[in-house]
Structure formats: structure tokens, C-alpha cells
Amino acid sequence: MAAAHPYTVYRGTFVHLPLLNDTSAKAEIVRNQGVLGYDWQVNDDASFQSFLSSQGWTTSDVTVVESNDDRNEFFFPGFIDTHIHAPQYPNEGLFGSSGLLDWLNEYTFPVEASFGSKSDPENKDSDPKDTPPEGVRVYNEVVQKTLAHGTTCASYFATIHVPATNALAALCHKHGQRAFIGRVCMDNKEQCPSYYVDQDAEQGFNATIRTIDYIHTLDPNGTLINPIVTPRFAPSCSNESLDGLGKLAASYEPPLWIQTHIAETTDEVDLVQQLFPESTSYADVYDKANLLTNRTILAHGVHLTKDEMSLIRERGSKVAHCPASNSGLGSGLAPIRYMLDQGVTVGLGTDVAGGYSPSILEVARQASLVSRLIQFSAEYQQLTGNTTFDGSEKLLYQDVLYLATRGGAAVVDMAEDIGGFDKGMIWDAQLIELGAVQNSTTGQLDVATLAGRAVETGPVGNVDLFGNETWQEQIQKWMWNGDDRNVKSVWVQGKLVHTRDE
């Protein structure tokens, strides 16, 4: 649906969450009807024609994209996945019976190692064409699948392999998905499998630079694709590697983004204490290496202390909350409302394949469910000093939708550009269709008529509307029951990048 005119006008119903200056504040959804960014009072064809005239436009100047009120359609900001492992997509839903560290060895490292090629690591070639065909297929599938679920921006962990990492960047660019692409660094031979590890810190630096150079050539202005420095997590890296990666990120202007993991499980926290006895905490390990910056994404943070939260806030670093993964692997319950109250910026991450779904909407549901259970956690009671709770710790539907959009935008340091519909923001958006309401009729309605009507006007996916819902309740039903079938169209940077198969 390429625009045939010099301008595109989006008309209809727009739903988003206004930007909060205070991260601990409760989010509220706003619904506007009219023309995006110009006039919310364009409610009929006559006023629309008047609007066009006021801009000096005619119908031959514009392509008009409208939401359909009869089908309960609305425009919504694109979702932002702040933490996802692209090569792990084939393992989606495979948790095994053990926790994180054993799961990595049983499922994760073997599948990631398969993305290697003859030109990696000995050869200096960075050509994506050297990626094994299966790797290309996996990366192509995960990009298309996340777009189909409304994810317009994703922060991807790749593997230690340069050609395959560059292939992921090229596929995101081809499909039009905004992405941060990280070549994974892991050089601690005692903590990494012998078949999947950097030979030393220097090899990790050089390989990372090759991917950075490739991405800067692919997208010189960083319009869609940007490199992100990616130490896997502290246990997999030597001090030399962590320190060097901190310096590497800072050596660019502006500094590069950074992503890693933190405090996902208690076993991991204990391991970090053993490996880095000179540091006072897990967060301190990264801080000593200058890896805590205002462009740093820390995945999980399930078992952060209050002091660590304060340090993360002071450095301007952000947290990617991955509740589906945390529950699937039994990692724990992250105290997100408390974290927000401490001033930490939080977004959502699918953490595929620790997470079982590429859908940020599914993650939003899990984030709300976890917040409803966390009061029963002894760790949470100790952290907060409370044993009785008033419900303020819960994340409501509007709160998790905020994290899925505005929160994610802040996590990737693009709060002024994406995540909402403020004037001047980039058009990263999705058109959601909930389906028409089946109107009741007077008199007796036989089974055959009902069946025919269901085929003709039935719901889209699992969202059932009966006509008595407020628009806020419609959004709430979509949050709890929606899926990719409700995503009718997706745009990134104003370009149509996905349409649902009818």
C-alpha cells in the first residue's frame, strides 16, 4: 500500500498514553478522534474537507488512511521490545525443568552456536551471505513475526558470529523494523561452553567493531538500525572484556547503546559475588566498567537491591522487564511498581526464548499478573518493609500498555521520538481492529441466523464485544485477549511494513 500521493493523512480514532514526567505516576489512556497531529475535531466528511482546504491540499494531494468505527478500529503506537534474543526463536516455549544457568547450557548455547560460519571467527569477513541458511531463515522469521505482533522497535541480542549478526541487521533493515543489533561478547572460558566462546577479550572487541562498522554502513544516519554493545552478562565476561566494552561504547559520538543482563536469578547473583569479589553488588560490577550509562538496557532486574536501583537511576540506565521469561524459567517476581517508585525507567521485553511468545501484548498481560502476586513474595516484603498492601503495587492495563510503548521508548533512549502520538513524533504505529458488534434484533432469533451473523460480523481473534463496553473497556479487553489477528497494519518511520492476511 505504497502512498501514491505526496502526503499521507491518518484519520479516525487514536489511542495512546501521554508521556509521564514522573515514572512512578499512574498512566492514563487518551483517546482522540480526528486527524493525527492537526485537528482532533474532524468528525465528519465536511469538516475533513475543510481541514484539507486549510492545509492547501486537495484529495488528489493526499493518501487517506482511516480507522473504521464500525469495526472498532483504532491507531495505537507500535510496541517496543526492549529485550529479545533473535537466534533463540527456534527454542520458543522450551524451558526444560531447570533454572536459567542450566537452561542456557541445555538449550540456548547449542542453538546460538549453530549460527557460526566458515568465515567466523578466524576470517575477517563480515559478509551476511556467509550466514548458514538456517540462521537466515530463523532471523527472517523472528523479524516478520514480531512485526506481525505490532513490534515496531526491538533491541536484539544476536550471537558471537559477525556474519550472522550482520544478517540480522540487514533483515531488519529490509523489513523496515527499527532495531538495535548486538553482537554478543562472552570470553570467560570457565563460564562459557568450549564450543561457543570468544578466544579472548580482544577478539570480542574486534568482532564487535566489525558489526558496528557494517551497521553504520548499512544505515549511516541510524534512521532504523543502530549497533548496541552487548556483553552477555557479567559471569560470561572477563574484567578486561567488561572494561573494554565500556570504553568502546564511550568512544563513539554520540556514545553507543549498551545492553546486558542483571540479577535475573538468585543463583546468578551468587555467582557474580563469587566471580567479582571486589564489587559491592551486581550493578557495581557494571558501574566499575563504565557500562551503566543513560543508554544502557539492563534485562530482568528481578533481584535488585534498593541500593542497586538507586545506582541505576543515578546513572540513567534502564530496565527491561521480562515477566513471561521470569515465570517460565522460575527466576522470580520483579518488583516493577516499587522499581518505578524508586525512579527507575522500565520497559517490556519478550526475552524470547526464555519468554514463550514474541508478543509484547502477552508480556503486558504477564506484567500485570506478576504485579498482582508479588505481595505474597517474602523477598518483596523484605525489600519494601511491608507485610500489608493496599493494591498500589499492581500494574493495571493502562500501566502495562504504557510500559509497552512510552516506557520502552525511554528505555531505548527515544522517548521524544516514538511511543506516542505527540505532534512531531515519528509515525511508528499499528492499526488495531477488534471487530464489529453483533447487533441484537427484536423477536426470536433462530440458530441458523445467529450462525450466519457470526460468520458475517464475528469478532476478530479472541476479543468479543457486545456493544455495552466503554472505549476504555474495549482497550482493556484487547490488552487481555488480543493477539496478532487484531493487528491490521503496521508502520515504521511512516512506511507500511506489515498488513494482516485477510
ZIHU-V473455 format. One record per residue. N is the residue number from 1. RES is the residue in one letter. SS is DSSP state (H for helix, E for strand, L for the rest). NEAR is the number of other ideal C-beta (glycine too) atoms within 12 Angstrom. D_LAST is the distance of its C-alpha to the last C-alpha in whole Angstrom. Layout:
# ZIHU-V473455
n,res,ss,near,d_last
N,RES,SS,NEAR,D_LAST
N,RES,SS,NEAR,D_LAST
This chain:
# ZIHU-V473455
n,res,ss,near,d_last
1,M,L,17,14
2,A,L,12,18
3,A,L,19,20
4,A,L,13,22
5,H,L,17,25
6,P,L,14,28
7,Y,E,23,26
8,T,E,26,23
9,V,E,31,23
10,Y,E,37,21
11,R,E,37,22
12,G,E,35,21
13,T,E,36,22
14,F,E,39,23
15,V,E,38,24
16,H,E,37,26
17,L,E,36,29
18,P,L,25,32
19,L,L,29,34
20,L,L,27,37
21,N,L,12,40
22,D,L,13,41
23,T,L,33,39
24,S,L,25,41
25,A,L,21,40
26,K,L,23,37
27,A,L,33,34
28,E,L,21,33
29,I,E,35,29
30,V,E,27,29
31,R,E,27,27
32,N,E,31,27
33,Q,E,27,26
34,G,E,27,26
35,V,E,36,26
36,L,L,38,26
37,G,L,26,29
38,Y,L,26,31
39,D,E,23,31
40,W,L,21,30
41,Q,L,17,31
42,V,L,31,29
43,N,L,19,28
44,D,L,14,28
45,D,H,14,27
46,A,H,12,31
47,S,H,20,31
48,F,H,28,29
49,Q,H,20,30
50,S,H,19,34
51,F,H,29,32
52,L,H,26,31
53,S,H,16,35
54,S,H,15,36
55,Q,L,21,35
56,G,L,11,36
57,W,L,23,32
58,T,L,16,31
59,T,L,18,27
60,S,L,12,28
61,D,L,18,28
62,V,E,27,25
63,T,E,21,22
64,V,E,28,20
65,V,E,29,17
66,E,E,29,17
67,S,L,32,16
68,N,L,22,16
69,D,H,21,18
70,D,H,18,17
71,R,H,26,14
72,N,L,36,17
73,E,E,36,15
74,F,E,40,18
75,F,E,38,18
76,F,E,47,20
77,P,E,47,22
78,G,L,49,21
79,F,E,51,22
80,I,E,52,25
81,D,E,58,26
82,T,E,49,30
83,H,E,52,30
84,I,E,53,28
85,H,E,45,30
86,A,H,54,27
87,P,H,45,29
88,Q,H,40,29
89,Y,H,41,26
90,P,H,26,26
91,N,H,32,29
92,E,L,33,26
93,G,L,21,27
94,L,L,23,31
95,F,L,29,33
96,G,L,21,36
97,S,L,12,39
98,S,L,19,41
99,G,L,26,41
100,L,H,37,40
101,L,H,30,42
102,D,H,19,42
103,W,H,31,38
104,L,H,38,39
105,N,H,23,41
106,E,H,21,39
107,Y,H,31,36
108,T,H,41,35
109,F,H,32,38
110,P,H,22,38
111,V,H,31,34
112,E,H,38,35
113,A,H,30,38
114,S,L,27,36
115,F,L,42,34
116,G,L,32,38
117,S,L,31,39
118,K,L,15,42
119,S,L,24,42
120,D,L,37,42
121,P,L,34,44
122,E,L,15,47
123,N,L,17,46
124,K,L,17,45
125,D,L,21,42
126,S,L,35,39
127,D,L,23,37
128,P,H,38,33
129,K,H,18,33
130,D,H,26,36
131,T,L,37,33
132,P,L,26,33
133,P,H,17,30
134,E,H,20,29
135,G,H,36,29
136,V,H,27,27
137,R,H,22,24
138,V,H,35,24
139,Y,H,45,25
140,N,H,26,22
141,E,H,24,20
142,V,H,41,21
143,V,H,44,20
144,Q,H,28,17
145,K,H,32,16
146,T,H,51,18
147,L,H,42,16
148,A,H,32,13
149,H,L,40,15
150,G,L,49,16
151,T,E,54,20
152,T,E,48,21
153,C,E,51,24
154,A,E,56,26
155,S,E,52,29
156,Y,E,53,29
157,F,E,50,32
158,A,L,51,32
159,T,L,46,35
160,I,L,44,39
161,H,L,45,38
162,V,H,45,38
163,P,H,37,36
164,A,H,47,33
165,T,H,51,33
166,N,H,45,33
167,A,H,45,30
168,L,H,51,28
169,A,H,45,29
170,A,H,33,28
171,L,H,36,25
172,C,H,44,24
173,H,H,32,25
174,K,H,24,23
175,H,H,32,20
176,G,L,30,21
177,Q,L,47,22
178,R,E,46,25
179,A,E,50,27
180,F,E,48,31
181,I,E,50,32
182,G,E,49,35
183,R,L,51,37
184,V,E,46,38
185,C,E,53,42
186,M,L,44,44
187,D,L,35,48
188,N,L,32,49
189,K,L,21,50
190,E,L,16,52
191,Q,L,29,48
192,C,L,31,46
193,P,L,21,46
194,S,L,14,48
195,Y,L,14,45
196,Y,L,32,43
197,V,L,31,45
198,D,L,39,46
199,Q,L,24,50
200,D,L,21,51
201,A,H,31,50
202,E,H,20,51
203,Q,H,29,48
204,G,H,40,46
205,F,H,32,46
206,N,H,27,46
207,A,H,46,43
208,T,H,45,42
209,I,H,28,43
210,R,H,32,42
211,T,H,45,38
212,I,H,37,39
213,D,H,23,40
214,Y,H,33,37
215,I,H,42,35
216,H,H,23,37
217,T,H,21,37
218,L,H,30,33
219,D,L,28,33
220,P,L,14,36
221,N,L,12,36
222,G,L,29,34
223,T,L,23,31
224,L,L,36,28
225,I,E,41,30
226,N,E,40,33
227,P,E,43,35
228,I,E,46,36
229,V,E,48,40
230,T,E,46,39
231,P,E,48,42
232,R,L,41,40
233,F,L,41,42
234,A,H,41,46
235,P,H,38,47
236,S,H,40,46
237,C,L,42,47
238,S,L,34,51
239,N,H,25,53
240,E,H,22,53
241,S,H,43,49
242,L,H,42,49
243,D,H,26,51
244,G,H,31,50
245,L,H,49,47
246,G,H,34,48
247,K,H,23,50
248,L,H,35,47
249,A,H,39,44
250,A,H,24,47
251,S,L,18,48
252,Y,L,24,45
253,E,L,7,45
254,P,L,14,43
255,P,L,25,43
256,L,L,37,41
257,W,E,40,38
258,I,E,45,39
259,Q,E,52,38
260,T,E,48,39
261,H,E,50,39
262,I,E,48,42
263,A,L,43,43
264,E,L,45,40
265,T,L,35,43
266,T,H,22,46
267,D,H,25,47
268,E,H,37,46
269,V,H,35,48
270,D,H,17,51
271,L,H,27,50
272,V,H,37,50
273,Q,H,22,54
274,Q,H,18,55
275,L,H,24,54
276,F,L,29,55
277,P,L,14,58
278,E,L,14,59
279,S,L,23,56
280,T,L,18,56
281,S,L,30,52
282,Y,H,42,49
283,A,H,39,48
284,D,H,29,51
285,V,H,41,51
286,Y,H,43,48
287,D,H,31,50
288,K,H,22,53
289,A,L,36,51
290,N,L,26,50
291,L,L,47,46
292,L,L,37,46
293,T,L,33,45
294,N,L,26,42
295,R,L,34,40
296,T,E,47,40
297,I,E,54,37
298,L,E,51,39
299,A,E,50,36
300,H,E,45,37
301,G,L,52,40
302,V,L,45,40
303,H,L,36,44
304,L,L,42,45
305,T,L,26,49
306,K,H,24,49
307,D,H,18,51
308,E,H,36,49
309,M,H,39,46
310,S,H,22,49
311,L,H,32,49
312,I,H,39,45
313,R,H,29,45
314,E,H,18,49
315,R,H,30,47
316,G,L,26,44
317,S,L,39,42
318,K,E,47,39
319,V,E,51,37
320,A,E,54,34
321,H,E,56,33
322,C,L,54,31
323,P,H,49,32
324,A,H,40,29
325,S,H,47,31
326,N,H,44,35
327,S,H,30,34
328,G,H,35,33
329,L,L,37,36
330,G,L,23,38
331,S,L,38,39
332,G,L,35,40
333,L,L,37,39
334,A,L,49,39
335,P,L,44,40
336,I,H,46,38
337,R,H,39,39
338,Y,H,37,43
339,M,H,44,42
340,L,H,37,40
341,D,H,23,44
342,Q,L,29,45
343,G,L,26,44
344,V,L,41,41
345,T,E,43,38
346,V,E,53,35
347,G,E,52,32
348,L,E,58,29
349,G,L,56,28
350,T,L,50,26
351,D,L,51,29
352,V,E,45,27
353,A,L,37,29
354,G,L,44,31
355,G,E,43,28
356,Y,L,27,26
357,S,L,36,22
358,P,L,38,21
359,S,L,36,20
360,I,H,54,22
361,L,H,46,21
362,E,H,42,23
363,V,H,52,26
364,A,H,50,26
365,R,H,35,26
366,Q,H,38,29
367,A,H,49,31
368,S,H,34,31
369,L,H,25,32
370,V,H,37,35
371,S,H,36,36
372,R,H,26,37
373,L,H,23,39
374,I,H,35,41
375,Q,H,26,44
376,F,H,16,45
377,S,L,26,45
378,A,H,14,49
379,E,H,24,48
380,Y,H,30,46
381,Q,H,19,49
382,Q,H,15,51
383,L,H,30,50
384,T,H,25,49
385,G,L,11,53
386,N,L,19,51
387,T,L,13,51
388,T,L,12,50
389,F,L,22,47
390,D,L,10,46
391,G,L,14,42
392,S,L,22,42
393,E,L,33,41
394,K,L,25,37
395,L,L,42,34
396,L,L,30,32
397,Y,H,35,28
398,Q,H,33,29
399,D,H,37,31
400,V,H,44,29
401,L,H,45,26
402,Y,H,45,29
403,L,H,53,30
404,A,H,55,26
405,T,H,50,26
406,R,H,45,30
407,G,H,49,32
408,G,H,52,30
409,A,H,41,30
410,A,H,39,34
411,V,H,48,34
412,V,L,43,33
413,D,L,35,36
414,M,L,38,33
415,A,L,30,34
416,E,L,17,34
417,D,L,30,31
418,I,L,40,28
419,G,L,44,27
420,G,L,42,27
421,F,L,38,27
422,D,L,25,31
423,K,L,16,32
424,G,L,13,32
425,M,L,28,30
426,I,L,29,27
427,W,L,36,24
428,D,L,43,22
429,A,E,45,19
430,Q,E,47,16
431,L,E,38,14
432,I,E,44,14
433,E,E,37,12
434,L,L,44,14
435,G,L,32,13
436,A,L,24,15
437,V,L,23,19
438,Q,L,23,20
439,N,L,15,23
440,S,L,14,26
441,T,L,11,28
442,T,L,6,32
443,G,L,7,34
444,Q,L,10,32
445,L,L,16,29
446,D,L,11,29
447,V,H,10,26
448,A,H,11,25
449,T,H,16,24
450,L,H,17,23
451,A,H,14,20
452,G,H,14,19
453,R,H,20,18
454,A,H,17,17
455,V,H,12,14
456,E,H,14,14
457,T,H,22,14
458,G,L,22,14
459,P,L,30,14
460,V,L,31,11
461,G,L,26,12
462,N,L,22,16
463,V,L,33,17
464,D,L,26,19
465,L,L,34,20
466,F,L,18,23
467,G,L,19,24
468,N,L,13,27
469,E,L,18,26
470,T,L,13,27
471,W,H,24,25
472,Q,H,20,27
473,E,H,24,26
474,Q,H,37,22
475,I,H,37,22
476,Q,H,27,25
477,K,H,30,22
478,W,H,42,19
479,M,H,43,22
480,W,H,26,23
481,N,H,26,20
482,G,L,41,17
483,D,L,30,15
484,D,H,32,12
485,R,H,26,10
486,N,H,38,11
487,V,E,41,11
488,K,E,37,9
489,S,E,35,11
490,V,E,41,15
491,W,E,36,18
492,V,E,38,21
493,Q,L,29,24
494,G,L,28,22
495,K,E,28,20
496,L,E,28,16
497,V,E,36,16
498,H,E,32,12
499,T,E,21,9
500,R,L,24,6
501,D,L,11,4
502,E,L,8,0
